[in-house]
Amino acid sequence: MSARPSPPPNLLDVDFAKSPFTVAWEITRACGLACVHCRAEAQPRRDPRELTTAEGLELVDQAARMGTKVFVITGGDPLMRDDCFDFVRRARENGMQVGFSPSATGRLTRSSLEQALAVGVHRLHLSLDGASAETHDRFRGVRGSFDRTLRAMRDAREIGLPLQVGTTITRDTEADLPGIVEILRDANAAMWSAFFLVPTGRAQEEQMLDAEGHERVMSWLASLSGAMPFDVRTTAGMQYRRILARRAAGRPAGQPVTGAGFSFGGANRPIRAVNDGDGFCFVSHVGDISPSGFLPLVAGNVREQALASVYRESQLFRELRDRTLLKGRCAVCEFREPCGGSRARAWAMTGDYLAADPSCAYTPAALNTPE
């Protein structure tokens, strides 16, 4: 039997200086797809240097001990490892909620989804990057990926496995977004996670939307928030929080507003949000510890250091948690705390992870010059 669903964890229960709200572990880079944007530059075969089963279980234990609420098992394709569900089971035993992110290959069967549900996966994450096979399969690099994804979405709905769908937003996929919304409605998805491309791994800068494009799509997403039967959040699109915050300013005092990995407290005061290295930590297949999968700067390795000590004490993570160190427009922006800009995109495009996010079109009030 599947584990009883537990209530969603609260961001306010975690002190980001001590604990990441979420730890994501890329348990392998092996994958049968060849996605044009792949952060991990996934390969068809497993790396012999991967963390062993015993090392992986110890990593799960360390994440739980430091106060992590959500543990994400990703890749590559985690189904390429026969022990992937051992890690899910261990995380659930430790009281963490588990996200599971397989690839849409022949390994993604109804049986594998039933097993995921049985061991306690809290939410299945599937990627859908087009509203048609033509768009999605071109993006994923394998014909038939679209049909497999839709079949897995139907299976998840039928067996009662909560579904989160991720979409990479680029110049090529923007036109398909309304069609994807309709697919999500039919699939009874719990959440739509819109990932705004970061030029790392195989992803190229020319695939990105420009700053005005980011603003346009995020404003459209905000119009969907609360109007759809699923939640809407963004990844590497922190300025979405600014758009939601401005919308929330007109709501009655004390009415909670949530989305995009953050929440508002009483009187709609914005609560500091998850960002690269600030409430979030990423561990690679070989144990390297980074602020996120899209900010692949290595602060340590779990084979040599405790996860908690790297997250709490390394210069890289400490600087990313100090919003007073931000530069340019981000430094003076009135939305610095609930947003903070994408540190991954800043690093990818400028070489400085504290620089202003180049994808943001907003001019802070402090920089507005009276006419």
ZILINLIN-V918356 format. One record per residue. N is the residue number from 0. SS is DSSP state (A for helix, B for strand, O for the rest). PHI is phi in whole degrees, -180 to 180 (999 if undefined). D_LAST is the distance of its C-alpha to the last C-alpha in Angstrom with 2 decimals. Layout:
n:N ss:SS phi:PHI d_last:D_LAST
n:N ss:SS phi:PHI d_last:D_LAST
//
This chain:
n:0 ss:O phi:999 d_last:66.41
n:1 ss:O phi:-78 d_last:62.66
n:2 ss:O phi:-70 d_last:61.03
n:3 ss:O phi:-66 d_last:59.58
n:4 ss:O phi:-65 d_last:55.78
n:5 ss:O phi:-104 d_last:54.07
n:6 ss:O phi:-64 d_last:50.86
n:7 ss:O phi:-63 d_last:47.67
n:8 ss:O phi:-68 d_last:46.82
n:9 ss:O phi:-105 d_last:43.94
n:10 ss:A phi:-57 d_last:41.18
n:11 ss:A phi:-72 d_last:41.24
n:12 ss:A phi:-84 d_last:44.86
n:13 ss:O phi:-122 d_last:44.04
n:14 ss:O phi:-88 d_last:42.75
n:15 ss:O phi:-62 d_last:41.02
n:16 ss:O phi:-71 d_last:41.82
n:17 ss:O phi:-109 d_last:45.48
n:18 ss:O phi:-143 d_last:45.80
n:19 ss:O phi:-75 d_last:44.17
n:20 ss:O phi:-61 d_last:43.91
n:21 ss:B phi:-128 d_last:45.01
n:22 ss:B phi:-115 d_last:47.25
n:23 ss:B phi:-112 d_last:47.69
n:24 ss:B phi:-119 d_last:50.76
n:25 ss:B phi:-83 d_last:51.29
n:26 ss:O phi:-73 d_last:55.06
n:27 ss:O phi:-160 d_last:55.68
n:28 ss:O phi:-103 d_last:53.98
n:29 ss:B phi:-70 d_last:56.76
n:30 ss:O phi:-164 d_last:55.72
n:31 ss:O phi:-86 d_last:57.13
n:32 ss:O phi:-98 d_last:53.78
n:33 ss:O phi:-139 d_last:51.80
n:34 ss:O phi:-66 d_last:48.20
n:35 ss:O phi:-68 d_last:45.75
n:36 ss:O phi:-106 d_last:43.17
n:37 ss:O phi:-54 d_last:45.70
n:38 ss:O phi:-60 d_last:44.32
n:39 ss:O phi:-84 d_last:47.90
n:40 ss:O phi:46 d_last:49.15
n:41 ss:O phi:-56 d_last:52.07
n:42 ss:B phi:-122 d_last:55.60
n:43 ss:O phi:-72 d_last:58.69
n:44 ss:O phi:-121 d_last:60.77
n:45 ss:O phi:-71 d_last:60.43
n:46 ss:O phi:-85 d_last:59.79
n:47 ss:O phi:-64 d_last:62.83
n:48 ss:O phi:-88 d_last:60.54
n:49 ss:O phi:-54 d_last:59.13
n:50 ss:O phi:-57 d_last:59.45
n:51 ss:O phi:-74 d_last:62.87
n:52 ss:A phi:-58 d_last:63.57
n:53 ss:A phi:-64 d_last:64.39
n:54 ss:A phi:-66 d_last:61.26
n:55 ss:A phi:-66 d_last:59.16
n:56 ss:A phi:-64 d_last:60.75
n:57 ss:A phi:-65 d_last:60.10
n:58 ss:A phi:-61 d_last:56.42
n:59 ss:A phi:-59 d_last:56.24
n:60 ss:A phi:-62 d_last:57.94
n:61 ss:A phi:-64 d_last:55.56
n:62 ss:A phi:-60 d_last:52.50
n:63 ss:A phi:-66 d_last:54.07
n:64 ss:A phi:-64 d_last:55.03
n:65 ss:O phi:-86 d_last:51.51
n:66 ss:O phi:100 d_last:50.25
n:67 ss:O phi:-64 d_last:48.85
n:68 ss:O phi:-98 d_last:48.62
n:69 ss:B phi:-125 d_last:48.29
n:70 ss:B phi:-117 d_last:50.26
n:71 ss:B phi:-108 d_last:49.47
n:72 ss:B phi:-106 d_last:52.18
n:73 ss:B phi:-137 d_last:50.86
n:74 ss:O phi:-157 d_last:51.66
n:75 ss:O phi:35 d_last:52.50
n:76 ss:O phi:-115 d_last:54.70
n:77 ss:A phi:-60 d_last:56.18
n:78 ss:A phi:-70 d_last:59.09
n:79 ss:A phi:-73 d_last:60.30
n:80 ss:O phi:-109 d_last:61.56
n:81 ss:O phi:-68 d_last:64.54
n:82 ss:O phi:-96 d_last:63.59
n:83 ss:A phi:-59 d_last:60.07
n:84 ss:A phi:-77 d_last:61.20
n:85 ss:A phi:-64 d_last:62.80
n:86 ss:A phi:-73 d_last:59.33
n:87 ss:A phi:-60 d_last:58.09
n:88 ss:A phi:-59 d_last:61.11
n:89 ss:A phi:-65 d_last:60.60
n:90 ss:A phi:-63 d_last:56.95
n:91 ss:A phi:-67 d_last:57.93
n:92 ss:A phi:-62 d_last:60.77
n:93 ss:O phi:-86 d_last:58.25
n:94 ss:O phi:87 d_last:56.19
n:95 ss:O phi:-91 d_last:53.24
n:96 ss:B phi:-86 d_last:51.91
n:97 ss:B phi:-122 d_last:52.30
n:98 ss:B phi:-101 d_last:50.27
n:99 ss:B phi:-130 d_last:52.29
n:100 ss:O phi:-125 d_last:50.83
n:101 ss:O phi:-83 d_last:53.56
n:102 ss:O phi:-95 d_last:53.26
n:103 ss:O phi:-84 d_last:54.49
n:104 ss:O phi:-119 d_last:57.69
n:105 ss:O phi:-63 d_last:61.35
n:106 ss:O phi:-76 d_last:61.38
n:107 ss:O phi:-86 d_last:59.11
n:108 ss:O phi:-107 d_last:61.85
n:109 ss:A phi:-60 d_last:62.32
n:110 ss:A phi:-62 d_last:64.73
n:111 ss:A phi:-67 d_last:62.15
n:112 ss:A phi:-70 d_last:59.71
n:113 ss:A phi:-63 d_last:62.51
n:114 ss:A phi:-67 d_last:63.19
n:115 ss:A phi:-60 d_last:59.54
n:116 ss:A phi:-65 d_last:59.63
n:117 ss:A phi:-64 d_last:62.97
n:118 ss:A phi:-88 d_last:61.83
n:119 ss:O phi:108 d_last:58.76
n:120 ss:O phi:-57 d_last:55.71
n:121 ss:O phi:-79 d_last:52.97
n:122 ss:B phi:-151 d_last:50.86
n:123 ss:B phi:-88 d_last:51.52
n:124 ss:B phi:-111 d_last:48.67
n:125 ss:B phi:-120 d_last:49.02
n:126 ss:B phi:-99 d_last:46.71
n:127 ss:O phi:-137 d_last:45.90
n:128 ss:O phi:-113 d_last:43.66
n:129 ss:O phi:-165 d_last:44.37
n:130 ss:O phi:-90 d_last:45.52
n:131 ss:O phi:-143 d_last:48.43
n:132 ss:A phi:-62 d_last:51.01
n:133 ss:A phi:-59 d_last:49.66
n:134 ss:A phi:-73 d_last:46.22
n:135 ss:A phi:-66 d_last:47.36
n:136 ss:A phi:-67 d_last:50.46
n:137 ss:A phi:-63 d_last:48.68
n:138 ss:A phi:-69 d_last:46.19
n:139 ss:A phi:-86 d_last:49.01
n:140 ss:O phi:81 d_last:51.32
n:141 ss:O phi:-140 d_last:54.41
n:142 ss:O phi:-68 d_last:55.70
n:143 ss:O phi:97 d_last:56.57
n:144 ss:A phi:-63 d_last:53.94
n:145 ss:A phi:-61 d_last:52.18
n:146 ss:A phi:-64 d_last:55.44
n:147 ss:A phi:-63 d_last:56.38
n:148 ss:A phi:-64 d_last:53.05
n:149 ss:A phi:-63 d_last:53.46
n:150 ss:A phi:-65 d_last:57.05
n:151 ss:A phi:-66 d_last:56.06
n:152 ss:A phi:-65 d_last:53.44
n:153 ss:A phi:-65 d_last:56.18
n:154 ss:A phi:-62 d_last:58.59
n:155 ss:A phi:-61 d_last:56.14
n:156 ss:A phi:-63 d_last:55.59
n:157 ss:A phi:-70 d_last:59.34
n:158 ss:A phi:-93 d_last:60.33
n:159 ss:O phi:85 d_last:57.54
n:160 ss:O phi:-93 d_last:55.64
n:161 ss:O phi:-57 d_last:51.94
n:162 ss:B phi:-117 d_last:49.79
n:163 ss:B phi:-117 d_last:46.41
n:164 ss:B phi:-113 d_last:45.19
n:165 ss:B phi:-106 d_last:42.89
n:166 ss:B phi:-128 d_last:41.02
n:167 ss:B phi:-83 d_last:39.44
n:168 ss:B phi:-100 d_last:36.27
n:169 ss:O phi:-137 d_last:35.85
n:170 ss:O phi:-60 d_last:35.01
n:171 ss:O phi:-82 d_last:38.66
n:172 ss:O phi:-101 d_last:38.99
n:173 ss:A phi:-56 d_last:35.80
n:174 ss:A phi:-64 d_last:37.46
n:175 ss:A phi:-86 d_last:40.37
n:176 ss:A phi:-60 d_last:38.49
n:177 ss:A phi:-60 d_last:39.18
n:178 ss:A phi:-66 d_last:42.83
n:179 ss:A phi:-65 d_last:43.01
n:180 ss:A phi:-56 d_last:41.82
n:181 ss:A phi:-66 d_last:44.84
n:182 ss:A phi:-65 d_last:47.17
n:183 ss:A phi:-65 d_last:45.96
n:184 ss:A phi:-59 d_last:46.61
n:185 ss:A phi:-65 d_last:50.15
n:186 ss:A phi:-83 d_last:50.74
n:187 ss:O phi:59 d_last:49.86
n:188 ss:O phi:-65 d_last:47.56
n:189 ss:O phi:-86 d_last:46.37
n:190 ss:B phi:-152 d_last:43.20
n:191 ss:B phi:-113 d_last:41.13
n:192 ss:B phi:-106 d_last:39.70
n:193 ss:B phi:-92 d_last:37.08
n:194 ss:B phi:-99 d_last:37.09
n:195 ss:B phi:-90 d_last:34.18
n:196 ss:O phi:-49 d_last:35.85
n:197 ss:O phi:-113 d_last:35.81
n:198 ss:O phi:-75 d_last:37.15
n:199 ss:O phi:-138 d_last:40.21
n:200 ss:O phi:66 d_last:43.90
n:201 ss:O phi:-84 d_last:44.41
n:202 ss:O phi:-70 d_last:40.87
n:203 ss:O phi:-114 d_last:38.82
n:204 ss:A phi:-60 d_last:35.09
n:205 ss:A phi:-67 d_last:35.18
n:206 ss:A phi:-79 d_last:36.39
n:207 ss:O phi:-71 d_last:33.20
n:208 ss:O phi:-69 d_last:30.44
n:209 ss:O phi:-80 d_last:27.10
n:210 ss:A phi:-60 d_last:24.19
n:211 ss:A phi:-66 d_last:23.14
n:212 ss:A phi:-66 d_last:26.86
n:213 ss:A phi:-59 d_last:27.17
n:214 ss:A phi:-64 d_last:24.39
n:215 ss:A phi:-62 d_last:26.05
n:216 ss:A phi:-69 d_last:29.50
n:217 ss:A phi:-66 d_last:28.60
n:218 ss:A phi:-65 d_last:26.87
n:219 ss:A phi:-66 d_last:30.08
n:220 ss:A phi:-61 d_last:32.22
n:221 ss:A phi:-63 d_last:30.45
n:222 ss:A phi:-68 d_last:31.30
n:223 ss:A phi:-81 d_last:34.90
n:224 ss:O phi:-60 d_last:35.01
n:225 ss:O phi:89 d_last:37.23
n:226 ss:O phi:-102 d_last:38.19
n:227 ss:O phi:-105 d_last:40.60
n:228 ss:O phi:-77 d_last:44.02
n:229 ss:O phi:-129 d_last:42.96
n:230 ss:B phi:-75 d_last:40.34
n:231 ss:B phi:-122 d_last:37.48
n:232 ss:B phi:-139 d_last:36.38
n:233 ss:B phi:-122 d_last:34.85
n:234 ss:B phi:-123 d_last:36.09
n:235 ss:O phi:56 d_last:33.82
n:236 ss:O phi:-138 d_last:30.95
n:237 ss:O phi:-64 d_last:29.63
n:238 ss:A phi:-67 d_last:26.16
n:239 ss:A phi:-58 d_last:28.14
n:240 ss:A phi:-66 d_last:28.42
n:241 ss:A phi:-65 d_last:24.66
n:242 ss:A phi:-64 d_last:24.83
n:243 ss:A phi:-67 d_last:27.85
n:244 ss:A phi:-64 d_last:26.40
n:245 ss:A phi:-68 d_last:23.45
n:246 ss:A phi:-68 d_last:26.10
n:247 ss:A phi:-68 d_last:28.30
n:248 ss:O phi:-61 d_last:25.81
n:249 ss:O phi:-92 d_last:26.87
n:250 ss:O phi:-85 d_last:30.55
n:251 ss:O phi:-59 d_last:32.86
n:252 ss:O phi:-57 d_last:33.02
n:253 ss:O phi:89 d_last:35.76
n:254 ss:O phi:-75 d_last:36.08
n:255 ss:O phi:-71 d_last:36.53
n:256 ss:O phi:-132 d_last:34.59
n:257 ss:B phi:-131 d_last:35.93
n:258 ss:B phi:157 d_last:35.37
n:259 ss:O phi:59 d_last:34.63
n:260 ss:O phi:79 d_last:36.72
n:261 ss:B phi:-154 d_last:35.05
n:262 ss:B phi:-146 d_last:35.24
n:263 ss:B phi:-109 d_last:33.51
n:264 ss:O phi:-94 d_last:35.45
n:265 ss:A phi:-58 d_last:35.58
n:266 ss:A phi:57 d_last:32.50
n:267 ss:A phi:59 d_last:31.15
n:268 ss:O phi:-73 d_last:30.45
n:269 ss:B phi:-70 d_last:30.14
n:270 ss:O phi:-95 d_last:33.16
n:271 ss:O phi:-57 d_last:32.97
n:272 ss:O phi:-110 d_last:34.01
n:273 ss:O phi:-64 d_last:36.48
n:274 ss:B phi:-148 d_last:35.25
n:275 ss:O phi:-57 d_last:37.09
n:276 ss:O phi:77 d_last:39.39
n:277 ss:B phi:-125 d_last:37.95
n:278 ss:O phi:92 d_last:40.30
n:279 ss:B phi:-141 d_last:41.59
n:280 ss:B phi:-143 d_last:44.26
n:281 ss:B phi:-124 d_last:45.95
n:282 ss:B phi:-120 d_last:49.49
n:283 ss:O phi:-81 d_last:50.72
n:284 ss:O phi:-63 d_last:54.16
n:285 ss:O phi:-105 d_last:55.45
n:286 ss:O phi:97 d_last:54.00
n:287 ss:B phi:-67 d_last:50.87
n:288 ss:B phi:-106 d_last:48.24
n:289 ss:B phi:-132 d_last:44.59
n:290 ss:B phi:-65 d_last:41.35
n:291 ss:B phi:-166 d_last:41.48
n:292 ss:O phi:-69 d_last:43.17
n:293 ss:O phi:-100 d_last:39.99
n:294 ss:B phi:-123 d_last:39.43
n:295 ss:B phi:-81 d_last:42.92
n:296 ss:B phi:-89 d_last:42.86
n:297 ss:B phi:-96 d_last:46.17
n:298 ss:B phi:-101 d_last:46.39
n:299 ss:B phi:173 d_last:50.11
n:300 ss:B phi:-142 d_last:52.98
n:301 ss:O phi:-68 d_last:54.89
n:302 ss:O phi:-76 d_last:58.16
n:303 ss:O phi:-120 d_last:57.42
n:304 ss:O phi:-137 d_last:55.12
n:305 ss:O phi:-73 d_last:54.59
n:306 ss:A phi:-57 d_last:51.66
n:307 ss:A phi:-62 d_last:50.50
n:308 ss:A phi:-67 d_last:50.55
n:309 ss:A phi:-66 d_last:48.44
n:310 ss:A phi:-63 d_last:45.85
n:311 ss:A phi:-83 d_last:45.71
n:312 ss:A phi:-116 d_last:46.23
n:313 ss:O phi:-68 d_last:45.15
n:314 ss:A phi:-60 d_last:42.20
n:315 ss:A phi:-58 d_last:40.65
n:316 ss:A phi:-68 d_last:40.70
n:317 ss:A phi:-64 d_last:39.70
n:318 ss:A phi:-67 d_last:36.59
n:319 ss:A phi:-67 d_last:35.61
n:320 ss:O phi:-87 d_last:35.96
n:321 ss:O phi:-102 d_last:33.74
n:322 ss:A phi:-68 d_last:30.14
n:323 ss:A phi:-71 d_last:29.05
n:324 ss:A phi:-89 d_last:30.13
n:325 ss:O phi:-63 d_last:27.68
n:326 ss:O phi:-120 d_last:25.43
n:327 ss:A phi:63 d_last:22.06
n:328 ss:A phi:-62 d_last:19.83
n:329 ss:A phi:-63 d_last:22.89
n:330 ss:A phi:-67 d_last:23.23
n:331 ss:A phi:-109 d_last:20.04
n:332 ss:O phi:-72 d_last:19.96
n:333 ss:O phi:-69 d_last:20.60
n:334 ss:O phi:-105 d_last:23.24
n:335 ss:O phi:-59 d_last:25.07
n:336 ss:O phi:-74 d_last:28.25
n:337 ss:O phi:-73 d_last:28.88
n:338 ss:O phi:-113 d_last:27.78
n:339 ss:O phi:88 d_last:28.03
n:340 ss:O phi:71 d_last:27.75
n:341 ss:O phi:-77 d_last:30.85
n:342 ss:A phi:-69 d_last:32.52
n:343 ss:A phi:-66 d_last:34.99
n:344 ss:A phi:-70 d_last:32.47
n:345 ss:A phi:-58 d_last:30.64
n:346 ss:A phi:-67 d_last:34.05
n:347 ss:A phi:-63 d_last:35.22
n:348 ss:A phi:-102 d_last:32.26
n:349 ss:A phi:-124 d_last:31.40
n:350 ss:O phi:83 d_last:34.62
n:351 ss:O phi:-130 d_last:32.89
n:352 ss:O phi:-75 d_last:33.32
n:353 ss:O phi:-103 d_last:30.67
n:354 ss:O phi:-72 d_last:27.91
n:355 ss:O phi:-63 d_last:25.00
n:356 ss:O phi:-71 d_last:26.30
n:357 ss:O phi:-67 d_last:25.54
n:358 ss:O phi:-90 d_last:25.99
n:359 ss:O phi:-96 d_last:23.00
n:360 ss:O phi:-97 d_last:19.93
n:361 ss:O phi:-80 d_last:17.99
n:362 ss:O phi:-102 d_last:14.94
n:363 ss:O phi:-59 d_last:15.66
n:364 ss:A phi:-58 d_last:13.53
n:365 ss:A phi:-66 d_last:14.00
n:366 ss:A phi:-104 d_last:12.32
n:367 ss:O phi:-72 d_last:9.14
n:368 ss:O phi:-96 d_last:6.32
n:369 ss:O phi:-59 d_last:3.78
n:370 ss:O phi:-77 d_last:0.00
//
